[in-house]
């Protein structure tokens, strides 16, 4: 298997197994909007995640925004892609004391 085939296989596996519905429910619960267009639907979440995975692989590093982070690592004999969703980048502009 070539490196490109391994990358595509991992992207497909991540996209099939990642719980986008859960992410959508979390975003709805905290009213996390993207670009003042409302909470993204599952199709938009999947599109953004795939974009980050491809960018991380292309640039051999990380790609993130909107709560998603994709990481790429490799050695001589393997490549690994990971996708995370986190609330660390969420802010609604509210200051708390």
N, CA, C and O of each residue as an XYZ file, in Angstrom:
388
protein
N       0.840     -1.176      0.000
C       0.000      0.000      0.000
C       0.889      1.244      0.000
O       1.845      1.335      0.770
N       0.569      2.181     -0.855
C       1.338      3.425     -0.901
C       0.937      4.335      0.258
O      -0.073      4.109      0.925
N       1.744      5.360      0.480
C       1.442      6.328      1.536
C       0.106      7.021      1.244
O      -0.697      7.215      2.157
N      -0.137      7.392      0.002
C      -1.389      8.060     -0.362
C      -2.593      7.153     -0.127
O      -3.638      7.613      0.333
N      -2.450      5.882     -0.437
C      -3.538      4.928     -0.188
C      -3.801      4.783      1.302
O      -4.953      4.715      1.730
N      -2.738      4.736      2.090
C      -2.882      4.629      3.546
C      -3.575      5.866      4.113
O      -4.418      5.762      5.004
N      -3.214      7.029      3.592
C      -3.840      8.277      4.044
C      -5.325      8.264      3.704
O      -6.158      8.576      4.555
N      -5.660      7.906      2.469
C      -7.062      7.891      2.056
C      -7.862      6.867      2.856
O      -9.009      7.121      3.224
N      -7.268      5.728      3.121
C      -7.937      4.703      3.925
C      -8.230      5.222      5.330
O      -9.310      4.982      5.870
N      -7.280      5.926      5.916
C      -7.491      6.476      7.257
C      -8.546      7.575      7.253
O      -9.375      7.642      8.161
N      -8.521      8.427      6.249
C      -9.552      9.471      6.146
C     -10.927      8.819      6.065
O     -11.850      9.227      6.769
N     -11.066      7.808      5.210
C     -12.356      7.128      5.066
C     -12.796      6.489      6.381
O     -13.967      6.574      6.750
N     -11.870      5.855      7.083
C     -12.200      5.211      8.355
C     -12.627      6.237      9.402
O     -13.599      6.022     10.126
N     -11.905      7.340      9.480
C     -12.253      8.395     10.435
C     -13.634      8.964     10.111
O     -14.462      9.142     11.005
N     -13.877      9.244      8.845
C     -15.164      9.822      8.450
C     -16.316      8.861      8.724
O     -17.425      9.303      9.026
N     -16.072      7.557      8.624
C     -17.112      6.564      8.886
C     -17.368      6.348     10.377
O     -18.479      5.992     10.769
N     -16.346      6.562     11.210
C     -16.485      6.217     12.621
C     -16.643      7.416     13.562
O     -17.075      7.248     14.702
N     -16.304      8.606     13.105
C     -16.386      9.785     13.970
C     -17.857     10.111     14.251
O     -18.694     10.007     13.354
N     -18.171     10.495     15.468
C     -19.552     10.753     15.874
C     -19.931     12.221     15.619
O     -19.928     13.047     16.532
N     -20.253     12.517     14.372
C     -20.618     13.884     13.993
C     -21.950     14.307     14.604
O     -22.162     15.490     14.866
N     -22.844     13.352     14.834
C     -24.118     13.675     15.472
C     -23.902     14.187     16.894
O     -24.572     15.122     17.332
N     -22.976     13.578     17.601
C     -22.670     14.013     18.964
C     -22.091     15.423     18.949
O     -22.462     16.257     19.775
N     -21.195     15.690     18.026
C     -20.619     17.033     17.899
C     -21.724     18.043     17.631
O     -21.755     19.112     18.241
N     -22.631     17.707     16.718
C     -23.733     18.595     16.390
C     -24.602     18.869     17.618
O     -25.007     20.010     17.841
N     -24.890     17.848     18.410
C     -25.701     18.019     19.622
C     -25.001     18.912     20.640
O     -25.637     19.747     21.283
N     -23.692     18.733     20.784
C     -22.922     19.581     21.701
C     -22.974     21.027     21.237
O     -23.204     21.936     22.034
N     -22.761     21.233     19.953
C     -22.759     22.596     19.419
C     -24.132     23.243     19.573
O     -24.227     24.433     19.871
N     -25.197     22.465     19.370
C     -26.544     23.002     19.565
C     -26.777     23.363     21.029
O     -27.380     24.392     21.333
N     -26.296     22.509     21.934
C     -26.516     22.731     23.364
C     -25.866     24.022     23.855
O     -26.395     24.692     24.742
N     -24.728     24.365     23.281
C     -24.039     25.581     23.722
C     -24.183     26.728     22.710
O     -23.564     27.783     22.846
N     -25.016     26.488     21.695
C     -25.304     27.495     20.658
C     -24.018     28.005     20.004
O     -23.816     29.212     19.864
N     -23.164     27.081     19.613
C     -21.883     27.396     18.976
C     -22.103     27.588     17.485
O     -22.305     26.622     16.750
N     -22.064     28.813     17.050
C     -22.291     29.145     15.642
C     -20.974     29.280     14.908
O     -19.955     29.647     15.494
N     -21.003     28.983     13.630
C     -19.864     29.233     12.748
C     -20.201     30.439     11.889
O     -21.222     30.451     11.201
N     -19.349     31.448     11.927
C     -19.480     32.622     11.065
C     -20.863     33.262     11.114
O     -21.382     33.720     10.097
N     -21.445     33.287     12.289
C     -22.755     33.902     12.491
C     -23.822     33.332     11.560
O     -24.797     34.012     11.240
N     -23.638     32.078     11.124
C     -24.605     31.423     10.241
C     -25.398     30.352     10.974
O     -26.093     29.557     10.342
N     -25.303     30.321     12.274
C     -26.000     29.319     13.055
C     -25.116     28.112     13.319
O     -23.979     28.030     12.853
N     -25.668     27.186     14.073
C     -24.957     25.954     14.389
C     -24.852     25.132     13.101
O     -25.853     24.937     12.411
N     -23.654     24.650     12.773
C     -23.505     23.896     11.525
C     -24.254     22.562     11.568
O     -24.340     21.917     12.612
N     -24.791     22.165     10.418
C     -25.437     20.861     10.330
C     -24.370     19.774     10.157
O     -23.185     20.071     10.007
N     -24.801     18.542     10.180
C     -23.867     17.419     10.120
C     -23.096     17.406      8.802
O     -21.908     17.086      8.789
N     -23.749     17.747      7.703
C     -23.051     17.802      6.417
C     -21.893     18.807      6.479
O     -20.792     18.518      6.011
N     -22.142     19.969      7.051
C     -21.093     20.997      7.162
C     -19.967     20.538      8.086
O     -18.795     20.797      7.815
N     -20.321     19.858      9.172
C     -19.300     19.326     10.078
C     -18.422     18.309      9.359
O     -17.198     18.337      9.486
N     -19.048     17.417      8.608
C     -18.299     16.392      7.876
C     -17.387     17.028      6.821
O     -16.242     16.612      6.647
N     -17.905     18.032      6.126
C     -17.112     18.720      5.107
C     -15.892     19.387      5.725
O     -14.791     19.294      5.184
N     -16.083     20.062      6.859
C     -14.967     20.733      7.533
C     -13.948     19.721      8.039
O     -12.743     19.935      7.909
N     -14.420     18.630      8.610
C     -13.510     17.608      9.140
C     -12.664     17.003      8.022
O     -11.453     16.848      8.178
N     -13.290     16.662      6.905
C     -12.544     16.092      5.771
C     -11.501     17.085      5.257
O     -10.383     16.695      4.919
N     -11.866     18.363      5.198
C     -10.928     19.395      4.757
C      -9.709     19.438      5.680
O      -8.574     19.509      5.210
N      -9.943     19.396      6.980
C      -8.828     19.442      7.932
C      -7.954     18.200      7.839
O      -6.731     18.301      7.933
N      -8.557     17.035      7.657
C      -7.774     15.815      7.513
C      -6.881     15.880      6.266
O      -5.706     15.514      6.314
N      -7.447     16.345      5.167
C      -6.660     16.453      3.927
C      -5.549     17.491      4.057
O      -4.434     17.268      3.586
N      -5.845     18.620      4.691
C      -4.817     19.651      4.885
C      -3.700     19.157      5.794
O      -2.525     19.395      5.516
N      -4.053     18.478      6.869
C      -3.031     17.949      7.783
C      -2.116     16.982      7.045
O      -0.900     17.018      7.227
N      -2.688     16.124      6.218
C      -1.880     15.162      5.455
C      -1.026     15.876      4.411
O       0.147     15.546      4.235
N      -1.605     16.844      3.726
C      -0.871     17.566      2.678
C       0.324     18.326      3.248
O       1.407     18.314      2.664
N       0.126     18.982      4.380
C       1.182     19.803      4.961
C       1.985     19.081      6.040
O       2.885     19.656      6.653
N       1.640     17.800      6.262
C       2.364     16.946      7.211
C       2.455     17.594      8.591
O       3.534     17.751      9.162
N       1.287     17.961      9.099
C       1.235     18.605     10.403
C      -0.170     18.598     10.955
O      -0.796     17.545     11.075
N      -0.662     19.775     11.292
C      -1.995     19.903     11.882
C      -2.809     20.934     11.130
O      -2.264     21.833     10.490
N      -4.114     20.792     11.216
C      -5.048     21.753     10.649
C      -6.224     21.832     11.607
O      -6.753     20.806     12.034
N      -6.636     23.056     11.946
C      -7.745     23.160     12.893
C      -8.518     24.453     12.732
O      -7.981     25.480     12.318
N      -9.782     24.371     13.069
C     -10.681     25.517     13.218
C     -12.057     24.967     13.573
O     -12.340     23.788     13.361
N     -12.900     25.827     14.109
C     -14.270     25.449     14.406
C     -14.423     24.319     15.395
O     -15.465     23.664     15.434
N     -13.396     24.081     16.199
C     -13.446     23.008     17.179
C     -12.766     21.733     16.733
O     -12.433     20.885     17.560
N     -12.553     21.585     15.423
C     -11.882     20.396     14.897
C     -10.375     20.603     14.834
O      -9.902     21.693     14.512
N      -9.629     19.552     15.143
C      -8.187     19.516     14.944
C      -7.844     18.185     14.306
O      -8.207     17.125     14.815
N      -7.143     18.250     13.190
C      -6.636     17.050     12.528
C      -5.120     17.065     12.651
O      -4.478     18.088     12.411
N      -4.555     15.925     13.025
C      -3.106     15.784     13.168
C      -2.590     14.684     12.255
O      -3.231     13.648     12.073
N      -1.422     14.931     11.689
C      -0.756     13.964     10.830
C       0.634     13.702     11.388
O       1.380     14.634     11.688
N       0.971     12.435     11.525
C       2.328     12.044     11.897
C       2.747     10.893     10.998
O       1.913     10.142     10.493
N       4.049     10.770     10.808
C       4.545      9.671      9.984
C       5.937      9.257     10.425
O       6.658     10.004     11.087
N       6.282      8.060     10.040
C       7.642      7.559     10.193
C       8.012      6.930      8.858
O       7.306      7.110      7.865
N       9.089      6.212      8.832
C       9.496      5.566      7.578
C       8.509      4.496      7.135
O       8.374      4.234      5.940
N       7.815      3.873      8.091
C       6.969      2.733      7.736
C       5.468      2.940      7.972
O       4.684      2.041      7.668
N       5.042      4.087      8.500
C       3.620      4.289      8.730
C       3.247      5.769      8.712
O       4.089      6.653      8.870
N       1.964      5.999      8.513
C       1.380      7.339      8.647
C       0.171      7.218      9.558
O      -0.470      6.169      9.630
N      -0.130      8.308     10.251
C      -1.273      8.288     11.154
C      -1.994      9.616     11.092
O      -1.384     10.677     11.214
N      -3.299      9.545     10.901
C      -4.162     10.714     10.948
C      -5.108     10.576     12.134
O      -5.598      9.486     12.428
N      -5.358     11.689     12.806
C      -6.274     11.717     13.938
C      -7.171     12.943     13.804
O      -6.752     13.981     13.290
N      -8.389     12.813     14.265
C      -9.329     13.924     14.267
C      -9.902     14.077     15.668
O     -10.351     13.108     16.281
N      -9.880     15.300     16.158
C     -10.403     15.621     17.486
C     -11.407     16.756     17.364
O     -11.337     17.579     16.451
N     -12.337     16.780     18.298
C     -13.213     17.920     18.459
C     -13.102     18.364     19.906
O     -13.185     17.545     20.821
N     -12.916     19.653     20.113
C     -12.773     20.156     21.472
C     -13.454     21.492     21.660
O     -13.677     22.240     20.708
N     -13.773     21.771     22.886
C     -14.439     23.022     23.231
C     -13.465     24.131     23.571
O     -13.888     25.258     23.828
N     -12.173     23.842     23.581
C     -11.173     24.849     23.953
C     -11.226     26.091     23.089
O     -10.938     27.189     23.565
N     -11.590     25.935     21.829
C     -11.590     27.092     20.935
C     -12.937     27.807     20.916
O     -13.101     28.783     20.184
N     -13.902     27.342     21.703
C     -15.209     27.995     21.749
C     -15.168     29.206     22.645
O     -14.676     29.145     23.772
N     -15.678     30.291     22.149
C     -15.870     31.475     22.975
C     -17.072     32.236     22.432
O     -17.247     32.354     21.219
N     -17.877     32.737     23.315
C     -19.025     33.525     22.883
C     -18.818     35.004     23.173
O     -19.748     35.803     23.059
N     -17.598     35.362     23.549
C     -17.298     36.759     23.836
C     -17.634     37.178     25.263
O     -17.373     38.316     25.652
N     -18.204     36.280     26.036
C     -18.573     36.592     27.406
C     -17.351     36.494     28.313
O     -16.571     35.546     28.218
N     -17.197     37.457     29.171
C     -16.104     37.420     30.143
C     -16.643     36.986     31.492
O     -17.691     37.458     31.933
N     -15.935     36.097     32.136
C     -16.354     35.594     33.433
C     -15.316     35.989     34.482
O     -14.115     36.000     34.211
N     -15.795     36.310     35.677
C     -14.895     36.655     36.770
C     -15.087     35.698     37.913
O     -14.417     35.819     38.939
